[in-house]
């Protein structure tokens, strides 16, 4: 299942750092009961330094490293320019 929410939806719910921490903790506790793997190290809060959102959108089932989905577009474009 994939769910996308616009940023403004969370502004009321996660309006303060404390509210964001409480909400994140609650969601992650629920994930423990739902998912067969540990919580991904790629999950973070919006704007958190070192946490890239594309990694959160493309979580792997084995929590492995995620590549930027647009990186292959650059490689293909470079190949097209050389050809």
GICOR-V541060 format. One record per helix or strand. SS is the DSSP state (h for helix, s for strand). FROM is the first residue (numbers start at 1). LEN is the number of residues. If there is no record, write none. Layout:
SS:FROM:LEN / SS:FROM:LEN
This chain:
h:7:7 / h:17:18 / h:53:5 / h:71:12
